[in-house]
């Protein structure tokens, strides 16, 4: 089974690139974040022509998540975190494996929950995500998405420069690592890929030459539950998608496993 996760930063703007990804990689499951489209406008017919079922949870202009699958999925669910209907979660089941696609709030620019409601929202969201996953500890699950946190010191181009920047602050990193540890997940990308090999999945649009500066962060993740930890076979980061014309600032990440 091949699972890919990608923050496309608008499905309409990047539709041809999603087609390219499907043609190049032929994933069994493709999880998308930041689709930025309402449900009745999601291009499900286009994906059906490529042999994929579409499941989506969207809203106008912001956020939005979707799952594309070669096989029909069951138990489709969308939850609202933090009392907000902001389209950040969708889950489904395939062969008794639950797939959970998440888009964690970015958190704004000030890393203080007392001064920044967006950062407070992010931390609360992570707490609610942990509670949700604890209810699923005995299930076989894959969690993936743009989690908007680089948890390890070497998940960013410079820990010293970014340790007080939202996405790499200590409180965020600790929250994310706590979720992984308390729920017995394997961080599947880091299971295979570690520095000095490139592990970044996001580069700012402010960097005109992202490869030369390489000031990236690993914000996108795929985790697997303990029951699947021995089934992992390969992982890769599809960096070439950042080189495309008008790319997303994120690139797809890919996990292969035997199920």
C-alpha positions in Angstrom: 0.0 0.0 0.0 1.3 3.4 -1.0 0.0 6.4 1.1 0.8 10.0 0.1 0.0 13.2 2.0 0.2 16.7 0.5 -0.9 20.2 1.4 -1.8 21.4 -2.1 -2.5 25.0 -1.0 -5.7 25.1 -3.2 -6.9 22.1 -5.2 -8.1 24.4 -8.0 -4.7 26.1 -8.4 -2.8 22.8 -8.2 -5.2 20.3 -9.9 -2.9 19.5 -12.8 -0.1 18.9 -10.3 -2.3 16.5 -8.4 -2.9 14.7 -11.7 0.8 14.6 -12.2 1.3 13.1 -8.8 -1.3 10.4 -9.4 0.2 9.5 -12.8 3.7 9.3 -11.4 3.1 7.6 -8.1 -0.3 5.8 -8.5 -0.9 5.9 -4.7 -3.5 3.7 -3.1 -4.5 6.5 -0.8 -3.9 10.2 -1.3 -4.6 12.6 1.5 -4.8 16.3 0.7 -4.9 19.4 2.9 -5.7 23.0 2.4 -8.0 22.2 -0.6 -9.8 25.6 -0.2 -13.0 24.4 -1.9 -16.6 23.8 -0.9 -17.8 20.2 -1.2 -20.1 20.7 -4.1 -17.3 22.1 -6.2 -14.7 19.4 -5.4 -13.5 17.9 -8.8 -14.6 14.3 -8.0 -15.5 13.6 -11.6 -12.0 14.3 -12.7 -10.5 11.9 -10.1 -13.1 9.3 -10.9 -11.8 9.3 -14.5 -8.4 8.4 -13.1 -9.9 5.6 -11.1 -10.2 7.2 -7.7 -13.0 7.7 -5.2 -13.1 11.1 -3.5 -14.0 11.9 0.1 -13.8 15.5 1.2 -14.6 18.0 3.9 -14.3 21.6 2.6 -15.2 25.2 3.2 -15.0 28.4 1.1 -11.4 29.7 0.5 -9.7 28.2 3.5 -8.6 24.9 5.0 -10.3 21.8 3.7 -9.1 18.1 3.6 -9.8 15.2 1.2 -9.0 11.6 0.7 -8.6 10.0 -2.7 -8.7 6.2 -2.9 -8.4 3.5 -5.5 -10.8 1.4 -3.5 -14.1 2.4 -1.9 -13.7 3.4 1.7 -16.1 3.0 4.6 -17.0 4.8 7.9 -16.3 8.3 6.5 -16.2 10.8 9.3 -15.5 14.5 9.7 -15.0 16.0 13.2 -15.0 19.7 14.3 -12.2 20.5 16.7 -12.3 23.4 19.2 -15.9 24.1 18.5 -15.1 25.4 15.0 -16.5 24.2 11.7 -13.2 24.8 9.9 -12.8 21.6 7.8 -9.5 20.3 9.3 -10.3 16.6 9.7 -11.5 13.6 7.7 -11.2 9.9 8.4 -12.1 6.7 6.6 -11.5 3.0 6.8 -9.9 0.5 4.4 -9.3 -3.1 5.2 -9.8 -2.5 8.9 -7.2 0.3 8.8 -8.4 3.8 9.8 -6.9 6.6 7.9 -7.0 10.0 9.6 -6.2 13.1 7.6 -5.5 16.2 9.7 -4.7 19.9 9.0 -3.4 21.5 12.2 -3.8 25.3 12.5 -0.7 27.3 11.6 -0.9 29.3 14.9 -0.1 32.8 13.7 3.1 34.6 14.4 3.3 35.3 18.1 4.1 32.1 20.2 2.1 33.2 23.2 -1.4 31.7 23.8 -2.3 34.6 26.0 -1.5 37.2 23.4 -2.3 35.3 20.2 -5.7 33.5 19.9 -4.4 31.6 16.8 -1.6 30.1 18.8 -4.0 29.2 21.7 -6.3 27.6 19.1 -3.3 25.5 17.8 -2.4 24.2 21.2 -6.0 23.4 22.1 -6.4 21.6 18.8 -3.4 19.4 19.6 -4.8 18.6 23.0 -8.1 17.5 21.4 -6.3 15.5 18.7 -4.4 13.7 21.5 -7.7 12.8 23.2 -9.2 11.6 19.9 -6.2 9.3 19.2 -6.2 7.9 22.7 -9.7 6.5 22.0 -8.2 4.7 19.1 -5.1 3.2 20.7 -6.3 -0.4 20.1 -7.1 0.2 16.5 -4.9 0.0 13.4 -4.5 3.5 12.2 -2.5 5.8 9.9 -2.4 9.5 10.8 -1.2 12.0 8.2 -1.3 15.6 7.2 0.1 19.0 7.5 0.6 19.2 11.3 2.4 22.6 11.0 5.1 21.6 13.5 8.7 20.5 13.0 9.2 18.4 16.2 12.9 17.7 16.2 15.8 20.1 16.4 17.1 18.9 13.0 13.7 19.1 11.4 14.5 22.7 10.5 17.3 24.5 8.7 18.4 26.2 12.0 17.1 25.3 15.4 18.9 28.3 16.9 17.2 30.7 14.5 13.7 29.1 14.7 13.4 27.9 18.3 11.2 30.9 19.1 9.3 30.9 15.8 5.8 29.3 15.5 6.0 25.8 14.2 9.3 25.0 16.1 8.8 26.4 19.6 9.4 24.1 22.5 5.8 24.0 23.6 4.6 22.9 20.1 7.4 20.3 19.7 6.7 18.8 23.1 2.9 18.6 22.4 3.5 16.8 19.1 6.0 14.4 20.5 3.7 13.7 23.4 0.9 12.7 21.0 3.3 10.3 19.2 4.6 8.7 22.4 1.4 8.5 24.4 -0.4 6.8 21.5 2.5 4.5 20.4 2.8 5.9 16.9 5.8 5.5 14.7 6.9 8.7 12.9 7.2 6.8 9.6 9.0 9.4 7.5 11.8 9.8 10.1 11.9 6.0 10.4 13.5 6.0 7.0 14.8 9.5 6.4 17.2 11.4 8.7 19.7 14.3 8.2 22.0 14.8 6.5 19.5 13.5 3.9 16.9 16.1 3.0 13.9 15.8 5.3 12.2 19.1 4.7 8.6 19.2 3.3 8.0 23.0 3.3 9.9 26.0 2.0 8.6 29.6 2.3 7.5 31.4 -0.8 9.7 34.2 0.4 12.8 32.2 -0.7 13.2 32.7 -4.4 15.7 29.9 -4.7 14.5 27.3 -2.2 17.2 24.7 -3.1 20.1 27.1 -2.9 19.1 28.5 0.5 17.3 25.3 1.7 15.7 27.0 4.6 13.1 24.3 5.0 11.0 22.7 7.7 9.5 19.3 8.2 5.8 20.2 8.8 4.1 17.3 7.0 3.9 13.9 8.7 2.7 10.3 8.4 2.4 8.2 11.5 1.4 4.6 11.9 0.1 2.8 14.9 2.0 0.1 16.7 0.2 -2.7 14.9 1.7 -1.4 11.6 5.2 -0.5 12.7 6.7 -3.7 11.4 4.9 -3.3 8.0 6.8 -0.3 6.8 8.8 -0.8 3.6 9.9 2.7 2.3 9.3 6.4 2.5 10.3 9.4 0.4 9.8 13.1 0.1 8.8 14.3 -3.4 10.9 17.4 -3.5 10.6 17.9 -7.2 7.0 19.2 -6.8 8.4 22.3 -5.2 10.1 23.0 -8.6 6.9 23.2 -10.6 5.4 26.3 -12.0 3.4 28.0 -9.2 4.0 25.2 -6.7 2.5 24.6 -3.3 4.9 25.6 -0.5 4.6 22.1 0.7 5.7 18.9 -1.1 4.1 15.4 -1.1 5.4 12.8 1.3 5.0 9.1 0.5 4.9 6.0 2.7 4.9 2.4 1.5 3.8 -0.5 3.7 2.6 -4.0 3.5 -1.0 -4.6 4.5 
